[in-house]
Amino acid sequence: MTKQNLLVALIAVAVLLFLLGASPFFIVDVTQTAIVVQLGKPVRNVTTPGLYVKVPFIQEVTYFDKRLLDYDSSAQDVITQDKKTILIDNFAKWRIVDPLKVYQAFQSQRGALQRLHDIIYSELRVELGRHDLSEIVSKTRAEIMKVVTERSNEKASAYGIEIQDVRIKRADLPEQNEKAVFARMQAERERQAKQYRAEGAEEAQKIRSEAEKDREIILAEAYREAEELRGEGDAKAFKIYADAYRQDPRFFEFTRSMEAYKKTFNGKSTVVMSPDSEFFKYLKQR
């Protein structure tokens, strides 16, 4: 075989290997690290980005992300110290600091993520089980999450994983508990509303009673003053009549009789009296 034919054969083999995915080259991105595995055993840890060579069919490359990663779990049940069940939706920030340990333990980044989930959920369940629901919701959440982060990181470090932060994104009651809580809240609000209405009705009755008492006092005072004024007026009138009578008793008697005639004979009254009555003495005189 000539050298030219040999070169053509080698090129053909290389092209065939490329088509079969058996390239001897692999690229490590700036965001990645790589583990070169030979017959199931890691033989090289590549942490610097660039173009590298491997043995086709014998060596394989497993990539790991070396950036800060997000872990976002689905909501799961946790029982608090006061025996309340809550749905915890948490997230975490983590990174792979030792790809070789991760590969030896899990063979892939996906396997590491599943272990990470188990570690964080276990620590959350333990720590939240030491606190009441009110503390988790409002008082000591930051302190609780700090403890969970530290303990989770201690366990994850054995696998070449660093956990930088664990947080509760959302804490809800299960649906059946939610309905019971809402029912209790509604009953409590209705009880308070009834209490407020009863207190308002009682206060309104007090105000009405006070107003009625003040009204009666005002009317009584007004009646007393009216009677006093009327008495004073009558006294003055009697005094005037008496003075007039003393000056000319006959004239006074005459004027009083005229007033009596005027009131009696007003065209609307019928009077039945004897013609000899003293009442008509001024009508008989000529």
C-alpha positions as CSV (number, residue, x, y, z in Angstrom):
1,M,0.0,0.0,0.0
2,T,1.4,3.3,-1.0
3,K,1.7,6.3,1.4
4,Q,-1.1,8.1,-0.4
5,N,-3.5,5.2,0.0
6,L,-2.5,4.9,3.7
7,L,-3.2,8.6,4.2
8,V,-6.6,8.3,2.6
9,A,-7.4,5.3,4.8
10,L,-6.4,7.2,7.9
11,I,-8.6,10.2,6.9
12,A,-11.5,7.9,6.2
13,V,-11.1,6.2,9.6
14,A,-10.9,9.6,11.3
15,V,-14.1,10.8,9.5
16,L,-15.9,7.5,10.4
17,L,-14.9,8.0,14.1
18,F,-16.2,11.5,14.0
19,L,-19.5,10.3,12.6
20,L,-19.7,7.7,15.3
21,G,-19.2,10.3,18.0
22,A,-15.8,8.9,18.9
23,S,-13.8,12.2,18.5
24,P,-10.5,12.2,20.4
25,F,-11.1,15.9,21.2
26,F,-13.3,17.5,23.8
27,I,-13.9,21.1,24.9
28,V,-14.2,22.3,28.5
29,D,-16.2,25.6,28.7
30,V,-15.2,28.4,31.1
31,T,-18.4,27.5,33.1
32,Q,-17.5,23.8,33.4
33,T,-15.2,21.3,34.8
34,A,-14.7,17.8,33.4
35,I,-13.9,14.3,34.6
36,V,-12.2,12.0,32.2
37,V,-13.4,8.4,32.9
38,Q,-11.6,5.3,31.6
39,L,-13.4,2.0,31.9
40,G,-15.6,3.4,34.7
41,K,-12.7,4.9,36.7
42,P,-11.9,8.7,36.8
43,V,-8.4,9.3,35.5
44,R,-8.2,13.0,35.0
45,N,-9.9,16.1,36.5
46,V,-10.0,19.0,34.1
47,T,-10.7,22.4,35.7
48,T,-9.2,24.8,33.1
49,P,-11.2,25.7,30.0
50,G,-9.8,24.7,26.6
51,L,-9.4,21.9,24.0
52,Y,-8.3,18.5,25.2
53,V,-7.6,15.0,23.9
54,K,-9.0,11.7,25.0
55,V,-8.8,8.1,23.8
56,P,-11.9,7.3,21.7
57,F,-14.1,4.4,22.9
58,I,-12.0,3.9,26.0
59,Q,-12.3,7.3,27.7
60,E,-15.5,9.3,28.3
61,V,-16.0,12.8,29.6
62,T,-18.5,13.8,32.3
63,Y,-19.2,17.6,32.7
64,F,-20.1,19.5,35.9
65,D,-21.2,23.1,36.2
66,K,-18.9,25.1,38.4
67,R,-21.2,28.2,38.6
68,L,-23.5,29.0,41.6
69,L,-26.6,27.0,40.9
70,D,-30.2,27.3,41.9
71,Y,-32.1,24.5,43.6
72,D,-35.9,24.9,43.7
73,S,-37.9,22.1,45.3
74,S,-41.6,21.3,45.1
75,A,-43.8,21.9,48.2
76,Q,-43.6,19.2,50.8
77,D,-45.3,18.6,54.2
78,V,-43.5,19.5,57.4
79,I,-45.0,19.0,60.9
80,T,-44.2,21.8,63.4
81,Q,-43.6,21.5,67.2
82,D,-47.3,22.4,67.9
83,K,-48.4,19.5,65.6
84,K,-49.4,21.8,62.7
85,T,-48.8,20.5,59.2
86,I,-47.5,23.1,56.7
87,L,-46.5,23.0,53.0
88,I,-42.9,24.2,52.7
89,D,-41.7,25.5,49.3
90,N,-37.9,26.1,49.6
91,F,-35.0,27.0,47.4
92,A,-31.2,27.0,47.8
93,K,-28.0,28.4,46.3
94,W,-25.3,25.7,45.8
95,R,-22.1,24.9,43.9
96,I,-19.9,21.9,43.1
97,V,-16.5,22.6,44.6
98,D,-15.0,19.1,44.1
99,P,-16.2,17.4,40.9
100,L,-14.2,14.3,41.6
101,K,-16.1,13.6,44.9
102,V,-19.4,14.3,43.2
103,Y,-18.6,11.9,40.4
104,Q,-17.4,9.2,42.8
105,A,-20.6,9.6,44.9
106,F,-23.3,10.2,42.2
107,Q,-21.7,9.8,38.7
108,S,-23.6,12.9,37.5
109,Q,-24.8,16.4,38.4
110,R,-28.4,15.1,38.4
111,G,-27.6,12.5,41.0
112,A,-25.9,15.2,43.2
113,L,-29.1,17.3,42.9
114,Q,-31.2,14.5,44.2
115,R,-28.9,14.0,47.2
116,L,-29.0,17.7,47.8
117,H,-32.8,17.6,47.9
118,D,-32.7,14.8,50.5
119,I,-30.2,16.6,52.7
120,I,-32.1,20.0,52.7
121,Y,-35.5,18.5,53.2
122,S,-34.2,16.3,56.1
123,E,-32.7,19.3,57.9
124,L,-35.8,21.5,57.3
125,R,-38.0,18.8,58.7
126,V,-35.8,18.4,61.8
127,E,-35.4,22.1,62.5
128,L,-39.0,23.2,61.7
129,G,-40.1,20.4,64.0
130,R,-38.5,22.2,66.9
131,H,-40.6,25.4,66.4
132,D,-44.2,26.4,66.6
133,L,-46.1,27.6,63.4
134,S,-46.2,31.2,64.6
135,E,-42.4,31.3,65.0
136,I,-41.8,29.8,61.6
137,V,-44.2,32.3,59.9
138,S,-43.2,35.5,61.6
139,K,-40.6,35.5,64.3
140,T,-37.5,33.3,63.9
141,R,-37.6,32.3,60.2
142,A,-34.2,33.9,59.5
143,E,-32.5,32.1,62.4
144,I,-34.1,28.8,61.5
145,M,-32.9,29.0,57.9
146,K,-29.4,30.0,59.0
147,V,-29.2,26.8,61.1
148,V,-30.6,24.7,58.2
149,T,-28.0,26.2,55.8
150,E,-25.1,25.4,58.2
151,R,-26.2,21.8,58.9
152,S,-27.0,21.1,55.3
153,N,-23.6,22.4,54.2
154,E,-21.8,20.3,56.7
155,K,-23.5,17.1,55.3
156,A,-23.1,18.1,51.6
157,S,-19.4,19.0,52.0
158,A,-18.6,15.3,52.3
159,Y,-19.8,15.0,48.7
160,G,-17.8,17.9,47.3
161,I,-20.9,20.2,47.4
162,E,-21.1,23.7,49.0
163,I,-24.5,25.0,50.1
164,Q,-24.4,28.8,50.5
165,D,-28.0,29.6,51.4
166,V,-31.4,27.9,52.0
167,R,-34.6,29.9,52.1
168,I,-38.3,29.2,52.5
169,K,-40.0,30.7,49.5
170,R,-43.5,29.9,50.7
171,A,-45.2,28.3,53.7
172,D,-48.9,27.3,53.3
173,L,-51.3,25.2,55.2
174,P,-52.6,22.1,53.5
175,E,-56.0,22.5,51.8
176,Q,-58.0,20.7,54.5
177,N,-56.2,22.6,57.2
178,E,-56.8,25.8,55.3
179,K,-60.5,25.3,55.3
180,A,-60.6,24.6,59.0
181,V,-58.4,27.7,59.8
182,F,-60.6,29.9,57.6
183,A,-63.7,28.5,59.3
184,R,-62.3,29.3,62.7
185,M,-61.2,32.8,61.5
186,Q,-64.7,33.4,60.1
187,A,-66.3,32.2,63.4
188,E,-64.0,34.4,65.4
189,R,-64.8,37.5,63.2
190,E,-68.5,36.8,63.5
191,R,-68.2,36.5,67.3
192,Q,-66.3,39.8,67.4
193,A,-68.9,41.4,65.1
194,K,-71.7,40.3,67.4
195,Q,-69.8,41.6,70.4
196,Y,-69.3,45.0,68.7
197,R,-73.0,45.1,67.6
198,A,-74.1,44.3,71.2
199,E,-71.8,46.9,72.7
200,G,-73.0,49.4,70.1
201,A,-76.7,48.6,70.9
202,E,-75.9,49.0,74.6
203,E,-74.2,52.3,74.1
204,A,-77.1,53.5,71.9
205,Q,-79.6,52.6,74.6
206,K,-77.5,54.5,77.1
207,I,-77.5,57.5,74.9
208,R,-81.2,57.3,74.3
209,S,-81.9,56.9,78.0
210,E,-79.7,60.0,78.7
211,A,-81.5,61.9,76.0
212,E,-84.9,60.9,77.3
213,K,-83.9,61.9,80.9
214,D,-82.6,65.3,79.7
215,R,-85.8,65.8,77.7
216,E,-88.0,65.1,80.8
217,I,-85.8,67.4,82.9
218,I,-86.0,70.2,80.3
219,L,-89.8,69.8,79.9
220,A,-90.2,69.8,83.7
221,E,-88.1,72.9,84.1
222,A,-90.0,74.6,81.2
223,Y,-93.3,73.7,82.8
224,R,-92.2,75.0,86.2
225,E,-91.0,78.3,84.7
226,A,-94.2,78.6,82.7
227,E,-96.3,78.1,85.8
228,E,-94.2,80.5,87.7
229,L,-94.7,83.1,85.0
230,R,-98.3,82.4,84.7
231,G,-98.7,82.8,88.5
232,E,-96.8,86.0,88.4
233,G,-99.0,87.3,85.6
234,D,-102.2,86.2,87.4
235,A,-101.0,87.9,90.5
236,K,-100.3,91.2,88.6
237,A,-103.7,90.9,86.9
238,F,-105.5,90.4,90.2
239,K,-103.6,93.3,91.7
240,I,-104.6,95.6,88.8
241,Y,-108.2,94.4,89.1
242,A,-108.2,95.0,92.8
243,D,-106.7,98.5,92.3
244,A,-109.3,99.3,89.7
245,Y,-112.1,97.9,91.9
246,R,-111.0,100.1,94.8
247,Q,-111.1,103.2,92.7
248,D,-114.6,102.7,91.3
249,P,-116.3,99.5,92.2
250,R,-119.4,100.1,90.2
251,F,-117.4,100.9,87.0
252,F,-115.3,97.8,87.5
253,E,-118.4,95.7,88.0
254,F,-119.9,97.2,84.8
255,T,-116.8,96.5,82.7
256,R,-116.6,93.0,83.9
257,S,-120.3,92.4,83.1
258,M,-119.8,93.8,79.6
259,E,-116.9,91.3,79.1
260,A,-119.1,88.5,80.3
261,Y,-121.9,89.6,77.9
262,K,-119.4,89.7,75.0
263,K,-118.2,86.2,75.7
264,T,-121.6,84.8,76.3
265,F,-123.5,86.3,73.4
266,N,-121.0,85.5,70.6
267,G,-123.7,84.0,68.3
268,K,-122.5,80.5,68.9
269,S,-123.9,79.8,72.4
270,T,-127.4,79.1,73.6
271,V,-128.1,80.3,77.1
272,V,-131.2,79.4,79.1
273,M,-131.6,81.7,82.1
274,S,-134.4,83.4,84.0
275,P,-135.0,87.1,82.9
276,D,-134.9,88.1,86.5
277,S,-131.3,86.8,86.9
278,E,-128.7,89.1,88.3
279,F,-126.7,88.5,85.2
280,F,-129.0,90.7,83.1
281,K,-129.2,93.6,85.5
282,Y,-127.3,96.0,83.2
283,L,-129.4,95.0,80.2
284,K,-132.6,95.9,82.1
285,Q,-131.5,99.5,82.9
286,R,-132.5,102.3,80.7
